Amino acid sequence: MSRLFGTDGVRGVANEELTPLLAMQLGQAGASVLTKEKAHKPTIMIGCDTRISGDMLANALMAGACSVGANCIYVGVIPTPAIAYLTRKYKVDAGVVISASHNPVEFNGIKFFDGNGYKLPDELEDEIESLIKSNMQGVKFPTGSGVGKIKYRTDAREEYINHAIRAVPVDLSSLKVVVDCAEGASFVEALKELGAQVVAIHNNPDGTNINANCGSTHMEELQGRVLVEKAQVGLAFDGDADRLLAVDENGKIVDGDKIMAIVGNFMKEKGTLKQDTIVVTVMSNLGFFLMAKDHDIKTEQTKVGDRYVLERMKEIGASLGGEQSGHVIFLDENTTGDGLLSALHLLQVMVETG
């Protein structure tokens, strides 16, 4: 059997490869491994994107976590970076996102965050996997008052939006922005609250249309709409809103490398680019490295995967890193790729530099 965990959690066709049984086992094993050092009754926060299979898998996973004595907080449809932030803010023991990111609706995935909001290292994923393969050997299944319970919260999204606005408090009233929400978990409220004139497209998710010819993997409609609306910028999220790509006023795509170049230069001038370094992957464009050299910005390269970028950022104390695909990490503000923060930082540069 091949490794269960890929570069971004466990993924597969929902109800075929990623079954409710596997979700329940991941809930049991994940809760056991991530909370085994804790003397108290552990709590896990769970959210999902807009896929129709999200409810099925989330409930199975929560049943598994409760069966090993963990409590669950279910926050419903919410971006992946929101779970990373809220896990840390509320000091819960772990966070889980049910999402297959930019993939079509038939796929889904389960990714874990530790209590500090970081994706799990390979060793912990292997530990979870071996527990499942051993049929939960050594795991205690409590009875009576030892069983976990589920709490439902609907206010979590506002907390995340407020966090993003506090992190980048910029007046966007001079901008007209077209936003492609990918029929996913992203929200445009933050942009509106900061004063932007927002034209939202693909923001009517029905459970089956996530990423369907829209979002950061299908930019054509956004490119055309920016021109029609005479907007200054277009923003494209993916289904779980942890990545962002942009379109300039002429309809040209601005990828993750260009976003990091624009924001990185701005941060360096402001003195907020820690170590004067941007961490990227081996997939980054040669032009990016030439830009960095011209502007006395140091670069570090990792293998592909935002988790490897993050590991390197933590090692060297960098504040900015990411991938060409649009996963950009602002480590002073969140512990994972964050489409909303990326958007606000990019718009801040536009407003402050014209």
Salt bridges, closest charged atoms under 4 A:
ASP8 OD2 - ARG11 NH2 3.21
ASP8 OD2 - LYS111 NZ 3.05
ASP8 OD1 - LYS119 NZ 2.94
ASP49 OD2 - ARG51 NE 2.78
ASP93 OD1 - HIS40 NE2 3.10
ASP122 OD1 - ARG3 NH2 3.98
ASP122 OD1 - ARG307 NH2 2.67
GLU125 OE1 - ARG3 NH2 3.06
GLU125 OE1 - ARG307 NH1 3.46
ASP126 OD1 - ARG3 NE 2.95
GLU127 OE2 - LYS36 NZ 2.82
GLU129 OE2 - LYS133 NZ 3.06
ASP155 OD2 - ARG153 NH2 2.91
GLU159 OE1 - LYS89 NZ 3.75
GLU159 OE2 - ARG153 NH2 3.28
GLU183 OE2 - HIS202 ND1 3.34
GLU189 OE2 - ARG157 NH2 2.56
GLU221 OE1 - HIS202 NE2 2.75
GLU229 OE1 - LYS176 NZ 3.11
GLU229 OE2 - ARG225 NE 3.00
ASP238 OD2 - ARG243 NE 3.35
ASP240 OD2 - LYS111 NZ 3.19
ASP242 OD2 - LYS111 NZ 3.73
ASP242 OD2 - HIS327 NE2 3.20
GLU300 OE1 - ARG312 NE 2.83
ASP306 OD2 - LYS119 NZ 3.00
GLU315 OE1 - ARG312 NH1 2.60
GLU323 OE1 - HIS327 ND1 3.00
ASP332 OD1 - LYS274 NZ 2.80
GLU333 OE1 - HIS345 NE2 2.74
GLU352 OE1 - LYS270 NZ 3.32
